[in-house]
Amino acid sequence: MDKERPDIQAIIEQFADALKNQGIQIDKIILFGSQARGDAREDSDIDLLVVSSDFAQMPLYRRYEVLGKALARVMQPIEPLACTPEEVQVEKLSKASFLYDVLGRQKTVEYRL
């Protein structure tokens, strides 16, 4: 891990604050990928799944806009996804889903901020 990069939890908290400043109530943030597994390299990104009911009425482009604004405030190598709790429940049961793999087979770390 790059010694100049703040610790992962601090980055996640900054990202969560940037989302909250846009009015997003976060149910939870799930860290997955190499950072969660503990095998991240210096150039590894931070894979996050942001779960919020506020995304329910947002078209996909609007979700990316919200995530992009938060990324611009944090300026760290975060790769976020945005889902509602209901989407998570449906997708984690579908074997063809990316979230099925992430939530069912990979190591994750859950944050409730």
ChimeraX attribute file (.defattr): number of C-alpha atoms within 10 A of each C-alpha:
attribute: neighborCount
match mode: 1-to-1
recipient: residues
	/A:1	14
	/A:2	10
	/A:3	7
	/A:4	6
	/A:5	12
	/A:6	11
	/A:7	11
	/A:8	15
	/A:9	11
	/A:10	11
	/A:11	18
	/A:12	21
	/A:13	16
	/A:14	18
	/A:15	24
	/A:16	23
	/A:17	19
	/A:18	20
	/A:19	21
	/A:20	14
	/A:21	11
	/A:22	13
	/A:23	11
	/A:24	17
	/A:25	17
	/A:26	20
	/A:27	15
	/A:28	16
	/A:29	23
	/A:30	20
	/A:31	24
	/A:32	20
	/A:33	19
	/A:34	17
	/A:35	20
	/A:36	19
	/A:37	13
	/A:38	10
	/A:39	10
	/A:40	14
	/A:41	11
	/A:42	9
	/A:43	9
	/A:44	15
	/A:45	16
	/A:46	20
	/A:47	19
	/A:48	22
	/A:49	20
	/A:50	22
	/A:51	23
	/A:52	19
	/A:53	17
	/A:54	17
	/A:55	21
	/A:56	15
	/A:57	10
	/A:58	12
	/A:59	9
	/A:60	12
	/A:61	9
	/A:62	12
	/A:63	17
	/A:64	15
	/A:65	11
	/A:66	18
	/A:67	21
	/A:68	14
	/A:69	14
	/A:70	21
	/A:71	19
	/A:72	11
	/A:73	13
	/A:74	18
	/A:75	11
	/A:76	17
	/A:77	14
	/A:78	17
	/A:79	12
	/A:80	20
	/A:81	15
	/A:82	22
	/A:83	20
	/A:84	17
	/A:85	18
	/A:86	12
	/A:87	16
	/A:88	16
	/A:89	13
	/A:90	12
	/A:91	18
	/A:92	17
	/A:93	14
	/A:94	12
	/A:95	11
	/A:96	10
	/A:97	12
	/A:98	12
	/A:99	21
	/A:100	18
	/A:101	16
	/A:102	17
	/A:103	17
	/A:104	13
	/A:105	9
	/A:106	15
	/A:107	16
	/A:108	19
	/A:109	14
	/A:110	13
	/A:111	16
	/A:112	11
	/A:113	13
